[in-house]
Each structure stands twice: as C-alpha cells, then as structure tokens.
Amino acid sequence: MPKMVVTHRVRDVEQWVSLKAERVAAFSPFATNVTDHVALDGSYTVALTADIHDMAAAQAVIASPSPEVLAFEERQGVIRPVTVYIEK
C-alpha cells in the first residue's frame, strides 16, 4: 500500500487538529492510518500521511474535488494550494 503525504496551510492549527475524526472519516473510502503532522516551527503549515488502499478513488478526489470535498476543506480551515505526494 503506497503512502500519501498531503501538505497545506490552515487558518487555525488547533481547530484543524481537533477535527481529526472528520478527516479520518473523509479519507476512509480510500485510505487508512491517517496521521496528522504539525510544523515544529509553529507555523500554519500542516501535513497528513495515509496508507492508500484505493489509488483510483484517491486520485479522483485530488484531480477533481467535488463541492462536498471543497466544503469539507473549508470546515477544516484548509488554505489552498494543497500539495500531494505519493510513495514510489
């Protein structure tokens, strides 16, 4: 299972961290082991890692986010751009 790394900025790091259960649920159709990471320097940059079990579904969400995905990002405080890395 390849690992995915997603990085982006957020409006409020503590709020983003508090919404982890919502993130895990949103990623669950295509990923497991969703783990949050915050910048050690205290900036508003965050990352998450996840093991991808359905790459086609993950790529579909990344390539063309639905209005629901965009609303989810808004609730999470995500500031675009979002950078996605896949383990090779």
C-alpha positions, 0 to 999 in steps of 0.5 A: 500500500503506497503512502500519501503525504498531503501538505497545506496551510490552515487558518487555525492549527488547533481547530484543524487538529481537533477535527481529526475524526472528520478527516479520518472519516473523509479519507476512509473510502480510500485510505487508512492510518491517517496521521496528522503532522504539525510544523515544529516551527509553529507555523500554519503549515500542516501535513497528513500521511495515509496508507492508500488502499484505493489509488483510483478513488484517491486520485479522483478526489485530488484531480477533481474535488467535488463541492462536498470535498471543497466544503469539507476543506473549508470546515477544516480551515484548509488554505489552498494550494494543497500539495500531494505526494505519493510513495514510489 
